[in-house]
């Protein structure tokens, strides 16, 4: 599951009622650095609940440019030292190097794959030098983005990264994907294409072609927006994805977006509403998991 705040970990096992180790993606911003008690409590609770955290590095949102600030090297070392000061209770420590950088709003108001490539390399080197068995994932791409002043088509962005440094992907341990059922977060899981729920397969094939490597992947954002178009089929959509897509042996984890997005722009994705009541997303995923387990058995 994808969380936004550390205290949301308390609701994790309301959705997943099994005793299986599962993953949760959560952003860590520069404003979180120094909040030792809050974040150590999160890691403690995650371990008690058999949840493996995937930490997505973030900076601060700059309202003057309507974008997340580009990190400095000091920002990265501050984030790394803070994370290294905490007891994760885990051997492998998964870290995502920022978010959807083919959107200008996620990277200082501009599209700059060359700068992101250098930041990715520095971040990977620094975390690996920390010696705490960090596993580095790159920023996921928005696979539905087009070429404009505000966005860059995903594979065009990745090509720029690769052309700048054809060893850039040697700096990551796993791939990271946001494979949504587009268009409009409402498409059938049967649909194919790079902007479909199968988008990660196009990314892995591209990486194989460029690097010769077979990467495993974490799908850290995915899921359907609740609407009159999708609600009727949502149980079947999740079950189909579990059976035929997320069951791909290269998929290490799937963390649907979003535990709590209500009130706000992500309310239609939310598994709990503003009053902490379960939504249709909650019941549909839970039912799909139950039916999937029965079919597997």
Secondary structure, DSSP 8 states (H G I E B T S, - for coil): -EESSGGGGGGHHHH--SSS-EEEEEEE-GGGTT-HHHHHHHHHHHHHTTEEEEEEE---EETTTTEE----HHHHHHHHHHHHTS--S-SSEEEEE-S-TTBGGGTTTS--HHHHHHHHHHHHHHHHHHTS-EEEEE---BTT--SSSSB--HHHHHHHHHHH-TTGGGG-SBEEEE---TTTT---TT--STTSTTHHHHHHHHHHHHH-----EEEEE-----STTTGGGHHHHHHHHHHHTTT-TTEEEE--B-SB-TTTTTGGG-SB-TTS-B-HHHHHHHHHHHHHHHHH-
